[in-house]
Amino acid sequence: MIVFTSICANYTHKARTLAKSVKEHINDAKFFVCLTEREKSSIMNFNYFDEVILSKDMWDGNFDRFIYKHSIVEASTSVKAHFFKYLMNKYPNETEFVYLDPDCYVYSEFIELRQLLLKKPIIVCPHLLQPGNIDMELSATAHGVYNLGFLAVNNSDEANRFIDWWSERLYLFCYDDILRGIFTDQKWIDLAPCFFDVKILKHNGYDFAPWSLLNCNMSILNDQYYVNDDPIRFIHFSGYGATARKCMDDWLPDGEHPFKDLYDKYCIIHDYNNEDNVSKIPWSYDYYYSGEKVDNALRAKYRSDYDVMFSIEDPFALSNTAIKRLSSKKRNLKHYWKSYLYLMENGGIKAVLKKITSIITSS
């Protein structure tokens, strides 16, 4: 089984925690890290990582042009589909490929998943398996019905067709932009069951998370944890910290609870793996080569204008001022060309041509 996660350097401690849990419970697993940074440093040397691969090294095309348009929140998700393709091509004889978010933790072998992948090409987990938590139902309609902290595929033609489609969508549309109907890589998967042979895994023990806590019916038997009689395979500790604790306060009864015990144990391992303060490492793609910090507002302008985006070979070689100037030129040109006929009718053609010329030739 191939298992991978996708991170920037500040999530290395979470990836360490996940990798160790994978290796302890899935004996044949190979664990890979897709790292969206300019370089690998010694912090990525960890016994439970089989290989750490820079996103730029597995990318087809101009990676700097691609990654510039993403914030750090979007970056790790934007490369996931492409990394699936990379691994499926590198390991053509492998039949089980599993993505897990770095804040997941594995508790037991993926028995049911292995059986499903023998006959189903694509496996997803919904955020919710029962109605009743209206807050989370509303959240799922905005952020995506299926949680992309987990995704599993085999190496079939159908799985490859799905990955190709998803990769194409993420190339231009992997943003945290809910008003446009986009939420990183996740919202696209709402469409996947319409287009492909997708199995929706309705097993309470996969991708169990703080959003699942309301009326969760968790129990312990012979050191094995269960939710509604399904054995826990992995927990997604999404919202680690204040958000997860609020979910526990709001949706769990007072006093002891199995999830609280598991969360406290996870905290110890998680924090131990951050003793070197790796979580404080700044994201290398947040800076131009000069050291100037990228203005995130410019990323949005850059990605909204393909003329600008595809005219720049390496945006990190420029600056905020240069990117802003290029964006302004393109907007001004479009404005004046749209006004062309109106100005002709009003005798202003010389004025508009003069203005266009000045924009083109200005530095």
LUMMIKE-236135 format. One record per residue (C-alpha): x, y, z; residue in one letter. Coordinates in Angstrom, 3 decimals. Each point is the difference from the previous one (the first is absolute). Layout:
% residues N
X/Y/Z/a .
...
//
This chain:
% residues 363
0.000/0.000/0.000/m .
1.241/3.467/-0.930/i .
-0.970/2.658/2.552/v .
0.875/3.648/-0.400/f .
-0.653/3.410/1.434/t .
0.548/3.508/-1.345/s .
1.504/2.769/2.124/i .
1.988/3.184/0.212/c .
2.917/-0.107/2.444/a .
-2.008/1.416/2.912/n .
-2.117/-3.195/0.068/y .
2.986/-2.342/0.203/t .
-0.800/-0.877/3.610/h .
-3.489/-1.118/-1.007/k .
1.399/-2.088/-2.852/a .
2.471/-1.637/2.410/r .
-2.861/-0.915/2.330/t .
-2.068/-1.434/-2.833/l .
2.887/-1.935/-1.577/a .
0.873/-1.812/3.212/k .
-3.632/-1.040/0.517/s .
-0.217/-1.271/-3.603/v .
3.150/-2.085/0.344/k .
-1.088/-1.432/3.353/e .
-3.377/-1.241/-1.279/h .
0.391/-0.638/-3.751/i .
2.974/-2.297/-0.320/n .
0.472/0.188/-3.772/d .
-0.539/3.754/-0.316/a .
2.469/2.289/-1.729/k .
-0.367/3.566/1.261/f .
0.710/3.010/-2.222/f .
-0.015/3.722/0.683/v .
-0.758/2.533/-2.714/c .
1.767/3.157/1.178/l .
-0.930/3.375/-1.484/t .
3.165/1.919/0.773/e .
2.941/1.197/-2.095/r .
2.458/-2.350/1.692/e .
0.155/-2.981/2.354/k .
1.844/0.549/3.258/s .
1.250/-2.413/2.645/s .
-3.288/0.339/1.912/i .
-1.500/-2.355/-2.574/m .
2.316/-2.817/1.085/n .
-2.359/-2.279/1.900/f .
0.144/-3.780/0.348/n .
-3.635/-0.520/-0.932/y .
0.141/2.006/-3.245/f .
0.889/-2.296/-2.907/d .
0.524/2.990/-2.276/e .
-0.578/3.744/-0.010/v .
-0.614/1.457/-3.452/i .
-0.090/3.686/-0.799/l .
-3.117/1.031/-1.893/s .
2.096/1.801/-2.592/k .
1.966/-3.201/-0.701/d .
-3.059/-2.066/-0.919/m .
-1.769/2.802/-1.887/w .
-0.581/0.164/-3.754/d .
0.456/3.559/-1.219/g .
0.783/3.310/1.659/n .
-0.432/-0.587/3.735/f .
0.953/3.518/1.140/d .
-2.683/1.520/-2.211/r .
-2.508/-2.483/1.403/f .
0.778/0.259/3.704/i .
0.283/3.797/0.121/y .
-3.775/0.333/-0.266/k .
-0.654/-2.064/3.137/h .
0.074/0.922/3.662/s .
1.603/-2.459/2.408/i .
-3.476/-1.263/0.935/v .
-0.641/-0.903/-3.639/e .
3.487/-1.153/-0.967/a .
0.127/-3.513/1.459/s .
-3.426/-0.904/-1.375/t .
0.712/1.387/-3.470/s .
2.699/-2.626/-0.688/v .
-1.769/-3.101/1.347/k .
-1.494/-1.251/-3.249/a .
3.279/0.484/-1.840/h .
1.812/-1.952/2.727/f .
-2.490/-2.851/-0.366/f .
0.928/-0.096/-3.701/k .
3.688/0.054/0.826/y .
-0.252/-2.926/2.437/l .
-2.285/-2.048/-2.254/m .
2.484/0.371/-2.861/n .
3.004/-0.753/2.218/k .
-1.607/-3.101/1.543/y .
-2.034/-1.536/-2.848/p .
-0.275/-3.378/1.749/n .
-1.438/1.490/3.190/e .
-3.788/-0.285/0.360/t .
-0.698/2.068/3.143/e .
0.656/3.746/0.176/f .
-1.237/1.905/3.048/v .
0.199/3.698/0.807/y .
-0.305/1.099/3.644/l .
0.137/3.530/1.350/d .
3.002/0.548/2.291/p .
-2.278/0.475/3.027/d .
-1.344/-3.560/-0.273/c .
1.067/-2.844/2.296/y .
-0.337/-3.706/-0.793/v .
-1.181/-2.443/2.670/y .
-0.440/-3.282/-1.876/s .
0.388/-1.784/-3.338/e .
-2.178/1.209/-2.902/f .
-1.749/-3.349/-0.438/i .
-3.203/1.237/-1.633/e .
1.815/2.451/-2.266/l .
2.287/-2.696/-1.407/r .
-3.005/-2.163/-0.839/q .
-1.784/2.874/-1.715/l .
3.003/0.960/-2.122/l .
-0.020/-3.469/-1.554/l .
-3.223/0.892/-1.808/k .
-0.552/3.762/0.328/k .
2.361/2.554/-1.609/p .
-0.719/3.059/2.165/i .
-0.925/0.159/3.699/i .
-1.142/3.141/1.847/v .
-1.326/0.730/3.488/c .
-2.862/2.437/0.636/p .
0.318/2.544/2.768/h .
-3.176/-1.292/1.633/l .
-1.611/-3.431/0.259/l .
-3.142/1.004/1.880/q .
-2.277/3.058/0.016/p .
-0.509/2.239/2.992/g .
3.004/2.329/0.227/n .
-1.415/2.906/-2.004/i .
3.127/2.135/0.415/d .
2.103/-2.707/-1.628/m .
-2.628/-0.707/-2.658/e .
0.180/3.659/-1.025/l .
3.797/-0.108/0.084/s .
0.028/-3.060/-2.268/a .
-2.160/1.756/-2.593/t .
2.561/2.824/-0.111/a .
3.290/-1.877/0.377/h .
-0.847/-3.300/-1.661/g .
-2.085/-3.080/0.742/v .
3.108/-2.222/0.074/y .
3.038/0.630/2.163/n .
3.204/0.006/-2.013/l .
2.108/-0.712/3.057/g .
-0.372/-3.494/-1.412/f .
-0.115/-1.341/-3.528/l .
0.846/-3.470/-1.281/a .
0.330/-1.343/-3.542/v .
1.283/-3.106/-1.709/n .
2.040/0.095/-3.219/n .
-2.868/-0.693/-2.400/s .
-0.867/1.895/-3.177/d .
-3.005/1.514/1.788/e .
2.113/1.237/2.915/a .
2.515/1.533/-2.398/n .
-2.800/1.673/-1.937/r .
-1.305/1.491/3.247/f .
3.440/1.213/1.099/i .
0.569/1.626/-3.407/d .
-3.310/1.867/0.273/w .
0.657/1.118/3.566/w .
3.542/1.091/-0.834/s .
-1.253/2.154/-2.873/e .
-2.518/1.729/2.252/r .
2.575/0.685/2.711/l .
2.446/1.500/-2.471/y .
-2.147/3.121/-0.357/l .
-2.578/-0.291/2.783/f .
1.381/-1.081/3.379/c .
-0.818/3.000/2.155/y .
-1.706/0.766/3.278/d .
-2.760/1.932/-1.762/d .
-3.337/-1.250/1.309/i .
-1.915/2.912/-1.569/l .
0.982/-1.403/-3.411/r .
-0.917/-3.540/1.022/g .
3.640/-1.071/0.452/i .
1.620/-1.340/3.146/f .
3.560/-1.103/-0.782/t .
0.135/-3.533/-1.452/d .
-2.992/-1.192/1.988/q .
-3.152/1.518/-1.477/k .
0.796/-1.466/-3.434/w .
-0.539/-3.497/1.376/i .
-3.713/0.702/0.449/d .
-0.156/-0.598/-3.761/l .
2.146/-3.134/-0.071/a .
-2.822/-2.536/0.660/p .
-1.882/1.527/-2.935/c .
2.898/-0.554/-2.407/f .
1.853/-3.067/1.302/f .
-0.439/-3.331/1.773/d .
0.379/1.308/3.544/v .
-0.649/-2.010/3.149/k .
-1.226/2.043/2.969/i .
1.463/-1.707/3.082/l .
-2.635/0.113/2.726/k .
2.136/-1.429/2.781/h .
0.130/1.979/3.252/n .
3.598/-1.029/0.661/g .
1.491/1.711/-3.067/y .
0.627/3.739/0.125/d .
-1.669/0.383/3.378/f .
0.499/3.640/1.014/a .
-1.112/2.718/2.438/p .
-2.883/0.820/-2.366/w .
-1.279/-3.569/0.617/s .
-0.283/0.303/3.782/l .
-3.691/0.804/0.457/l .
-1.757/-3.217/1.117/n .
3.035/-1.997/-1.119/c .
-0.508/-3.028/2.294/n .
3.706/-0.763/0.485/m .
1.006/-3.011/2.087/s .
3.042/-2.104/0.979/i .
0.256/-3.787/-0.041/l .
3.270/-1.900/0.563/n .
2.034/3.171/-0.642/d .
-1.728/0.494/-3.362/q .
-2.003/3.195/-0.489/y .
-3.340/-0.121/-1.820/y .
-2.535/2.470/-1.373/v .
-3.488/-1.469/-0.413/n .
1.637/-3.432/0.093/d .
2.452/0.862/-2.822/d .
3.664/-0.348/1.058/p .
2.014/3.205/-0.229/i .
2.462/-0.155/-2.916/r .
1.185/3.617/0.078/f .
-1.007/3.272/1.609/i .
0.326/3.325/-1.768/h .
0.978/2.498/2.695/f .
-1.133/2.930/-2.117/s .
-0.039/3.348/1.749/g .
2.614/-1.182/2.485/y .
0.011/2.388/2.945/g .
-2.763/2.503/0.679/a .
-2.402/-1.161/-2.727/t .
0.196/-3.675/0.932/a .
-0.421/0.814/3.682/r .
-3.059/2.126/-0.755/k .
-1.538/-2.936/-1.871/c .
0.624/-2.196/3.050/m .
-1.506/2.596/2.328/d .
-3.060/0.498/-2.203/d .
-0.734/-3.578/-1.072/w .
1.337/-2.363/2.669/l .
-1.478/-0.554/3.472/p .
1.832/1.311/3.036/d .
2.540/-2.274/1.642/g .
2.050/-2.815/-1.451/e .
-0.463/-1.127/-3.566/h .
2.040/-2.333/-2.260/p .
0.600/2.741/-2.574/f .
1.357/2.362/2.655/k .
2.435/-2.715/1.050/d .
1.141/-0.576/-3.601/l .
0.340/3.731/-0.589/y .
2.160/0.478/3.104/d .
2.280/-2.867/-1.054/k .
0.256/1.443/-3.525/y .
0.960/3.388/1.469/c .
2.975/-1.532/1.801/i .
1.364/-1.644/-3.169/i .
-0.801/3.031/-2.155/h .
1.787/2.417/2.332/d .
2.980/-2.339/0.418/y .
0.470/0.042/-3.785/n .
0.044/3.797/0.129/n .
2.721/0.322/2.627/e .
2.292/1.494/-2.636/d .
-2.669/2.696/-0.661/n .
-0.304/-1.055/-3.620/v .
-3.520/1.448/0.006/s .
1.571/3.480/0.062/k .
1.869/-0.404/-3.289/i .
-1.095/2.668/-2.522/p .
-1.260/-1.172/-3.386/w .
2.702/0.514/-2.633/s .
-2.559/0.809/-2.719/y .
-1.243/2.896/2.105/d .
3.041/1.994/-1.159/y .
1.558/1.254/-3.199/y .
3.645/-0.938/-0.588/y .
0.887/3.478/1.253/s .
-1.490/-0.797/3.405/g .
-3.028/2.281/-0.451/e .
-3.215/-1.582/1.299/k .
-2.654/-0.711/-2.632/v .
-3.166/2.070/0.372/d .
-2.814/-2.573/0.098/n .
-2.393/2.484/-1.575/a .
2.244/-0.027/-3.072/l .
-0.244/-3.779/-0.230/r .
-3.751/0.371/-0.515/a .
0.455/2.642/-2.696/k .
2.692/-2.057/-1.715/y .
-2.117/-3.148/-0.207/r .
-3.097/1.867/-1.177/s .
1.738/1.253/-3.151/d .
1.411/-2.749/-2.211/y .
1.668/2.562/-2.263/d .
2.101/1.146/2.931/v .
0.562/-3.475/1.440/m .
1.248/-1.610/-3.189/f .
2.106/2.980/-1.019/s .
2.291/-0.386/3.040/i .
2.556/-2.786/-0.078/e .
0.996/0.231/3.671/d .
-2.047/2.358/2.200/p .
2.321/-0.568/2.969/f .
2.784/1.743/-1.930/a .
-2.085/3.188/0.075/l .
-1.518/2.013/2.857/s .
-3.372/1.177/1.255/n .
0.488/3.277/-1.847/t .
0.852/-1.745/-3.275/a .
-2.940/-2.418/0.216/i .
-2.332/2.879/0.843/k .
1.291/2.020/-2.950/r .
-0.525/-2.894/-2.421/l .
-3.505/-0.620/1.302/s .
-0.819/3.695/-0.309/s .
1.252/0.096/-3.607/k .
-2.206/-2.884/-1.023/k .
-3.056/1.471/1.696/r .
0.585/3.381/-1.620/n .
0.448/-1.555/-3.431/l .
-3.201/-1.988/0.348/k .
-1.846/3.100/1.143/h .
1.126/2.056/-2.964/y .
-0.622/-2.690/-2.574/w .
-3.539/-0.468/1.329/k .
-0.483/3.767/-0.386/s .
1.386/0.001/-3.553/y .
-3.282/0.233/-1.940/l .
-1.499/2.551/2.352/y .
3.034/2.240/-0.295/l .
-0.015/-0.321/-3.788/m .
-3.600/1.176/-0.100/e .
0.952/2.977/2.132/n .
3.130/0.943/-1.905/g .
2.412/-1.265/2.651/g .
1.935/-2.669/-1.886/i .
3.257/1.922/0.091/k .
-0.284/0.388/3.753/a .
-0.579/-3.678/0.650/v .
2.820/-1.098/-2.322/l .
2.324/2.425/1.723/k .
-1.000/-1.406/3.403/k .
0.456/-3.628/-1.129/i .
3.443/0.830/-1.381/t .
1.012/1.621/3.254/s .
-1.085/-3.041/1.988/i .
1.910/-2.428/-2.229/i .
3.220/2.008/0.017/t .
-0.012/1.108/3.646/s .
2.357/-1.751/2.389/s .
//
